[in-house]
Every structure is written in structure tokens, then in C-alpha cells.
């Protein structure tokens, strides 16, 4: 997808650096061969390495997909300590060797807390440059609503994922809209099914990652890769006017979410910078769910720090 221009647009040449562990070096080289064989016009180079310094050297965008994978029946917290040491090491390598304005997207779980660890161990990378992926959940929410309304997914916009990329996340449709033949309507009005929106819709989005693992015996792959491209593309090239997306970012205290955690907010992006959408009305139902996912992130933070000592 990156080499085809899905992430950075059809006019942006790319050099792809790929890092894997020693045991996967041969397979990684196979991926490099395939990238060369695909003769992508935008692909100006491929570095396949097991050396974190070589991988991070001069990179402008770092997509952190490496981590110890969650297996069926495992809670995300189970993989925490395995991932903390990976993120600590990669933070130092990025800090020392990546481009100073490098944008970082953490995908591997627990994504929000891995991003927080990376931020803590790479203090010279601006905190605004370290984010985690909740665009996958955002896209899942758009998908569920478009299926229910029987409209194309591109007609639906401005859902919000609040909080953690976990089963406590809060997919919020209170500000979402859908294009209809009578103009733009609120999703709640168009759907006229608050019961579904307040129950099954929320749990389906919250549990979608687990449902995919159960079905495939593997984590989501295509949808996660596509969401990572969406996240970076909008961050670098900007969100369409009147549209926001969800990104896990370091909380600045907006919406009463305490600073010190990486939390998913609605954001718009312009000129390579994201900004949290301000001033949205939050009802009591939402408040409770936003606070519950913040509480889980605080607990994850405490657990992560206990793994560090
Ligand atoms: C997903 O949401 O599909 C993944 O984050 C699930 C997982 O834990 O790998």
C-alpha cells in the first residue's frame, strides 16, 4: 500500500525501511525481493534489516507494527510486559537516528500504552509527533453504521472513538452525520434506533478486533494496514473540510481527560499537524464511557511502569 501511494499520495516517492527480528531475517529478505519484483514506480529503495539503528536512520515516518502478538483468549494486558521492552529500545533508536521531525504511529498492542512508553523514552521527539492507531476502530464504526443504514460508507462521517484501542473504547455517534437525498442528517435521526446505537453498535465495535482473531486465528491485517495508511495520509496531507477522524494522541486535558495518557480524540489535520476538535457537547452517557476508558488507560500506565522496574 505504501509503495502504491496509498499512504502518502500518488506523487510521493518512498524508500521503505523494514525491521524484523533475527529469526525472521530470511522471510524479511523475501518481502524485499517481492517489493523489487513488483516494480512500483514510487518505490525508490528498500532497506530490510534486523539492525534497529539502520532501520531508524533518517526516517520521516515510523509505523510501529512490531510487537508480541495477542493470541486467541489473551487479554491485551497479558502482552504488556513483552511489548514494553521492545518499545523502550525502539524509542531510543528513533530518538537518536530518525529525522528530527519524524512522525510516529504505534499500531502494535497495547497501542496507546506502547505509544506512551515510546514518548517517555524518546523525550526529544515532540509529543505531538507520537500517536497511536484508533483509525481502525473509527473505520469499523463507519462500517457498522453504513451497513445498518444501507448506505455507502463514504456517506457517513464524524463518528468518534474516545480512549483506548481496547474493549473499553467508546465509539460515539452523537455528532456523526450521513448524506441522504434530503441533505445531511444526524446518524441518530436517520437511524432512529437509539437502542441499537447505545448497545449492540458499541459492543460490536469494541469487540471487533477480538471477533476477527476468533474467526481468523490471527489479528486483523488488511483493515489494520488500510487504517494505518488512512491515519498517516490524513495527518500528512490533511483531513477533508468538515470531517474529523480519530487519533490516539497525548492528552492535553481536553474534555476533562487527564494529561499523561495517550487517548483517542476527534482530530482535524492541516499542514502536517493534528488538532483536537474542541467544544463538542458531551452528554452523561458519553461522559461515563469516556471516563471509564481513561481509567483503564491510567491502570495500563501503572502496569506498564511496574514492568519497567
Ligand atoms: C484489532 O483491533 O484488530 C487488533 O488490535 C486486535 C489485536 O489485539 O491484535
Boltz pocket constraint, residues with backbone or C-beta under 6 A from the ligand:
constraints:
  - pocket:
      binder: B
      contacts: [[A, 70], [A, 76], [A, 107], [A, 109], [A, 136], [A, 165], [A, 208], [A, 209], [A, 210], [A, 212], [A, 219], [A, 220], [A, 224]]
      max_distance: 6.0
